Amino acid sequence: MKKTFVFALAVASFSLLNLEAKAQTDTTQTTQEPQTTQTLEQDEQKQAIKEDELPDAVKEALKSDALKEWTVSEVYKVAPDAADAEAKATYEVFFTNAEKKQAKARFDETGKVVK
């Protein structure tokens, strides 16, 4: 009887410690990490624009069946890389849906999805 009680106490203690460690891990994952230089440079290349400022081809792409349940929340024009002479501006569009899920897509000027 005494061994069973000690074993049950040990299991309960281990479970409690495991839950506390998991809670601390979840908390540290949600904290924001400092921005790196590369991230700051990318932010400098982004310019917030209105949805109606998008090229017509991108507006048509946003009307596709795949995006019909998503609402545009933010739009950015991303300047091309200065080192690449053939690079063109892209448009980064952030979406939300009825379930408050978020998504992001990037389009070129012709309305094609860019990875």
C-alpha positions in Angstrom: 0.0 0.0 0.0 2.8 2.4 0.9 4.7 1.6 -2.4 1.5 2.3 -4.4 1.0 5.7 -2.6 4.7 6.7 -3.2 4.4 5.6 -6.9 1.2 7.6 -7.4 2.8 10.6 -5.7 5.8 10.4 -8.0 3.7 10.1 -11.1 1.5 13.1 -10.1 4.7 15.2 -9.3 6.2 14.3 -12.7 3.0 15.2 -14.5 2.8 18.6 -12.7 6.4 19.4 -13.5 5.8 18.4 -17.2 2.8 20.7 -17.5 4.7 23.6 -15.9 7.6 23.1 -18.3 5.2 22.9 -21.3 3.5 26.2 -20.1 6.9 27.9 -19.9 7.9 26.6 -23.4 4.6 27.9 -24.9 5.2 31.3 -23.3 8.7 31.6 -24.6 7.6 30.7 -28.1 5.0 33.5 -28.2 7.5 36.2 -27.3 8.8 38.2 -30.2 12.4 37.8 -31.2 14.4 40.9 -32.0 14.4 41.8 -35.7 17.5 41.0 -37.6 19.2 43.4 -40.1 17.8 41.4 -43.0 14.2 41.7 -41.7 14.7 45.4 -41.2 15.9 45.8 -44.8 12.9 43.9 -46.0 10.6 46.1 -44.1 12.2 49.2 -45.6 11.4 47.8 -49.1 7.7 47.3 -48.2 5.2 50.1 -48.7 1.7 49.9 -47.4 -0.9 50.6 -50.1 -4.6 50.4 -50.5 -6.3 47.5 -52.2 -7.6 49.7 -54.9 -4.1 50.7 -55.8 -3.2 47.1 -56.9 -2.7 46.4 -60.6 -5.9 45.1 -62.3 -4.3 41.7 -62.9 -3.8 41.3 -59.1 -7.3 42.4 -58.4 -8.6 39.7 -60.7 -6.4 37.1 -59.0 -8.0 38.1 -55.7 -11.4 37.3 -57.1 -10.5 33.6 -57.7 -12.6 30.8 -56.1 -9.7 29.8 -53.9 -9.8 33.2 -52.2 -13.6 33.8 -52.1 -13.8 33.1 -48.3 -10.9 35.3 -47.5 -10.9 39.1 -46.8 -8.0 41.3 -47.7 -6.7 42.9 -44.5 -3.4 44.5 -45.5 -1.6 45.1 -48.8 2.1 46.0 -49.4 4.1 46.8 -52.5 7.5 45.2 -52.2 10.2 47.1 -54.1 12.4 44.9 -56.3 15.9 44.0 -55.2 18.3 46.8 -56.4 21.0 44.2 -57.2 18.8 42.4 -59.7 18.2 44.6 -62.8 15.4 42.4 -64.1 13.5 42.2 -60.8 10.0 43.7 -60.7 7.9 44.9 -57.8 5.6 42.3 -56.1 2.5 42.8 -54.0 2.2 41.1 -50.6 -1.5 40.6 -49.6 -2.5 39.5 -46.1 -5.9 37.8 -45.7 -8.2 36.9 -42.8 -11.2 34.6 -42.9 -14.4 34.2 -40.8 -12.5 32.0 -38.3 -9.9 34.7 -37.8 -7.2 32.7 -39.5 -4.5 34.6 -41.3 -2.8 33.9 -44.6 -0.3 35.7 -46.9 0.2 35.6 -50.6 2.6 37.4 -52.9 1.7 38.3 -56.5 3.7 39.8 -59.4 2.3 42.6 -61.6 0.6 40.0 -63.9 -1.4 38.5 -61.0 0.7 35.3 -60.8 1.5 33.9 -57.3 5.2 34.4 -56.4 6.9 32.1 -54.0 
